[in-house]
Amino acid sequence: MDLDQLHTFLEIVRLKSFSKAAQTCFRTQPAISAQVRQLEQELNTSLFERLGTRIRLTPAGKIFADYAEQILDLRRRAQDTINELDRVPRGELVIAANEATCIHVLPRVFSEYKKQFPNVQLQVDRSYGARVVEAVIDNLADFGITQLPVQDKKVQVVRIHSDEIKVIVPPTHPLADRTSVSAQEVANHTVLMPKYGTTRKRLTTWFEAAGDNLQVSMELDSTEMIKRFCLAGMGVGFLAYTHCREEVEAGTLRALSLEPESMIRRLGLIYKKDKALSKAALGFIQVILEHAGDSSRVESEADFPVPVET
């Protein structure tokens, strides 16, 4: 049974004639009769009574006609709803990102997106590092936001944000009056290190210049914990400037650059290369490109958010 057979059947019912239905369906009368026979065989009942040149529905035919109309009506409603997606996108988008990104990058993006796409529900899957990429590849998330580079060939990457990893200390710390510090100087103090991730790997490489003098006070997996423990005097911390700007501007923390070169952090929006993007998804890409950037970005390259080959 297919939708074309149902349409043919209802045309016969409407016109009370096989020959007239053949004309409106642009088929021969034998072809129309064959479609009805196939329906009757599948349903194991007769749908029409032939009374000379006239026809009428059998009791089973009357029942089936009601259901056929409902089926075709549902099909039309489904098509109308799908077509409406082009005009008024709806549905759900799941975004995988770590906690700091959820707090410092996504609120403004989500706010602007909801203005433009009020019927699309946004959900956040809090993930970290490689789990963000896995969530996208496994179709658990439509998009992921993670630190670059991303090596997996299954995902497309678009740069969306760039800022600087800073050394953070409280105003009373001996390093507080500095604008930049070396690994050797930081190694003279206890430090709070990220527990894992790309920033942790890069800091470990940076500290190689300090030899074996590094004193790690704690390893933490939360941006807010790093700030709180740093303020409590537990050690020198490391954060993206976006994540500590409010405290720096309020004077409760000092932010210093790393020597001999600043450490730049890039964030990328990732999605599966082979995934068809709805209008709602394409809209999210556009909004995040416009509103996830940081006004204090330090690298001109970040101002050109083009797809990155991974």
VENFEN-V524962 format. One record per residue. RES is the residue in one small letter. SS is DSSP state (h for helix, s for strand, l for the rest). PSI is psi as a letter, one per 30 degrees, with the letter a starting at -180 (999 if undefined). OMEGA is omega in degrees with one decimal (none if undefined). Layout:
RES;SS;PSI;OMEGA + RES;SS;PSI;OMEGA
This chain:
m;l;k;177.5 + d;l;l;-176.0 + l;h;e;179.4 + d;h;e;177.5 + q;h;e;179.1 + l;h;e;178.6 + h;h;e;178.7 + t;h;e;-179.9 + f;h;e;-177.9 + l;h;f;174.6 + e;h;e;177.0 + i;h;e;178.5 + v;h;e;-177.0 + r;h;e;-174.7 + l;h;f;-178.7 + k;l;h;-176.9 + s;l;k;175.1 + f;h;e;-175.9 + s;h;e;179.0 + k;h;e;177.0 + a;h;e;178.0 + a;h;e;-179.8 + q;h;e;-178.1 + t;h;f;178.6 + c;l;f;179.5 + f;l;h;177.4 + r;l;l;174.4 + t;l;l;179.0 + q;h;e;175.8 + p;h;e;179.0 + a;h;e;177.6 + i;h;e;-179.9 + s;h;e;-180.0 + a;h;e;178.7 + q;h;e;179.2 + v;h;e;178.6 + r;h;e;178.9 + q;h;e;176.8 + l;h;e;-178.7 + e;h;e;177.8 + q;h;e;-178.6 + e;h;e;-179.8 + l;h;f;179.8 + n;l;h;178.3 + t;l;l;175.4 + s;l;k;180.0 + l;l;f;-178.7 + f;s;k;168.7 + e;s;k;178.5 + r;s;j;-179.4 + l;s;i;-175.7 + g;l;b;178.4 + t;l;f;-179.1 + r;s;l;176.5 + i;s;l;171.3 + r;s;l;-177.9 + l;s;k;170.2 + t;l;l;175.4 + p;h;e;177.5 + a;h;e;179.5 + g;h;e;178.2 + k;h;e;178.5 + i;h;e;-177.0 + f;h;e;179.7 + a;h;e;178.6 + d;h;e;-179.5 + y;h;e;178.8 + a;h;e;177.9 + e;h;e;179.0 + q;h;e;-179.5 + i;h;e;-179.6 + l;h;e;176.2 + d;h;e;176.5 + l;h;e;178.4 + r;h;e;178.6 + r;h;e;179.8 + r;h;e;177.4 + a;h;e;179.6 + q;h;e;178.4 + d;h;e;179.7 + t;h;e;178.8 + i;h;e;178.2 + n;h;e;-179.9 + e;h;f;179.5 + l;h;e;178.8 + d;h;f;-179.1 + r;h;e;-179.2 + v;l;i;-177.9 + p;l;k;177.2 + r;l;l;-178.8 + g;s;b;-175.2 + e;s;k;172.3 + l;s;k;177.9 + v;s;k;-177.7 + i;s;k;176.9 + a;s;k;-178.8 + a;s;l;178.4 + n;l;l;-173.4 + e;h;e;-177.6 + a;h;e;177.9 + t;h;e;178.0 + c;h;e;-175.6 + i;h;e;-168.4 + h;h;f;-177.9 + v;h;e;-169.9 + l;h;e;-176.8 + p;h;e;-179.5 + r;h;e;178.3 + v;h;e;-179.0 + f;h;e;-179.1 + s;h;e;179.9 + e;h;e;-179.2 + y;h;e;-178.9 + k;h;f;175.7 + k;h;e;-176.5 + q;h;e;-176.7 + f;l;i;-173.4 + p;l;f;-176.9 + n;l;g;178.4 + v;s;k;178.3 + q;s;k;178.5 + l;s;k;179.0 + q;s;k;179.6 + v;s;k;173.1 + d;s;j;-177.5 + r;s;j;-178.9 + s;l;l;-177.2 + y;l;k;170.6 + g;l;b;-176.2 + a;h;f;-179.2 + r;h;f;176.4 + v;h;e;179.2 + v;h;e;180.0 + e;h;e;-179.7 + a;h;e;179.1 + v;h;e;-178.0 + i;h;e;-179.1 + d;l;g;179.1 + n;l;g;173.4 + l;l;f;178.2 + a;l;k;177.3 + d;l;e;-179.5 + f;s;l;172.1 + g;s;l;174.2 + i;s;j;-174.0 + t;s;l;179.5 + q;s;k;178.6 + l;l;l;7.2 + p;l;l;172.3 + v;l;k;-172.0 + q;l;f;-173.5 + d;l;k;-177.0 + k;l;f;-177.1 + k;l;f;-176.0 + v;s;k;171.9 + q;s;k;-176.5 + v;s;k;174.4 + v;s;k;176.7 + r;s;k;-178.7 + i;s;f;-170.5 + h;s;k;177.0 + s;s;k;172.3 + d;s;a;-170.2 + e;s;k;172.1 + i;s;k;-176.4 + k;s;l;166.7 + v;s;k;179.0 + i;s;k;178.7 + v;s;l;174.0 + p;l;l;-175.7 + p;l;f;-177.9 + t;l;f;-176.9 + h;l;k;179.6 + p;l;f;-179.2 + l;l;g;-169.7 + a;l;f;-177.4 + d;l;f;-179.2 + r;l;l;173.4 + t;l;f;177.1 + s;s;l;-178.3 + v;s;l;177.7 + s;l;l;177.9 + a;h;e;-179.6 + q;h;e;-179.3 + e;h;e;179.3 + v;h;e;-177.9 + a;l;f;176.2 + n;l;f;-178.8 + h;l;l;175.0 + t;s;k;-176.2 + v;s;l;172.8 + l;s;j;-175.0 + m;s;k;169.3 + p;s;k;-174.6 + k;l;e;-179.0 + y;l;a;175.9 + g;l;l;-176.9 + t;h;e;179.6 + t;h;e;178.6 + r;h;e;179.9 + k;h;e;-178.3 + r;h;e;177.9 + l;h;e;177.5 + t;h;e;176.9 + t;h;e;179.8 + w;h;e;-177.4 + f;h;f;178.4 + e;h;f;178.7 + a;h;f;-178.7 + a;h;f;-179.7 + g;l;b;-176.6 + d;l;g;-173.9 + n;l;f;-174.4 + l;l;k;178.7 + q;s;j;-179.2 + v;s;j;-179.9 + s;s;e;-178.8 + m;s;l;170.9 + e;s;k;-171.7 + l;s;k;-178.4 + d;l;g;-177.9 + s;l;k;176.6 + t;h;e;-178.8 + e;h;e;178.1 + m;h;e;178.8 + i;h;e;179.2 + k;h;e;-177.2 + r;h;e;-179.1 + f;h;e;175.2 + c;h;e;177.8 + l;h;f;-179.8 + a;l;g;177.7 + g;l;g;-178.0 + m;l;f;178.1 + g;l;l;176.7 + v;s;k;-178.5 + g;s;l;178.9 + f;s;k;-179.3 + l;s;l;168.5 + a;s;k;-174.8 + y;h;e;177.8 + t;h;e;-174.3 + h;h;f;-178.9 + c;h;g;-176.1 + r;h;e;-177.4 + e;h;e;-179.3 + e;h;e;178.7 + v;h;e;179.9 + e;h;f;177.3 + a;h;f;178.5 + g;l;g;-179.6 + t;l;f;175.5 + l;l;l;171.5 + r;s;k;-179.6 + a;s;k;-175.9 + l;s;k;177.2 + s;s;l;177.2 + l;s;k;175.0 + e;l;l;3.3 + p;l;f;178.1 + e;l;k;176.1 + s;l;k;177.6 + m;s;j;-175.7 + i;s;k;177.4 + r;s;k;177.1 + r;s;k;174.6 + l;s;k;177.9 + g;s;k;170.4 + l;s;k;-177.7 + i;s;k;174.2 + y;s;l;-177.2 + k;s;k;-178.6 + k;l;e;-175.1 + d;l;g;-177.4 + k;l;k;176.7 + a;l;k;-176.4 + l;l;k;176.9 + s;l;l;176.2 + k;h;e;177.5 + a;h;e;179.4 + a;h;e;177.4 + l;h;e;176.9 + g;h;e;179.1 + f;h;e;177.9 + i;h;e;-178.4 + q;h;e;-178.6 + v;h;e;-177.1 + i;h;e;175.5 + l;h;e;-177.2 + e;h;f;-169.4 + h;h;f;178.5 + a;l;f;-179.3 + g;l;l;-178.1 + d;l;k;-176.5 + s;l;f;-179.3 + s;l;g;-178.5 + r;l;k;-169.4 + v;l;f;-173.5 + e;l;k;-176.9 + s;h;f;179.6 + e;h;e;-177.3 + a;h;f;-179.6 + d;h;f;-179.7 + f;l;i;-172.6 + p;l;i;179.4 + v;l;l;177.7 + p;s;k;-179.4 + v;s;k;175.5 + e;l;k;-179.7 + t;l;999;none
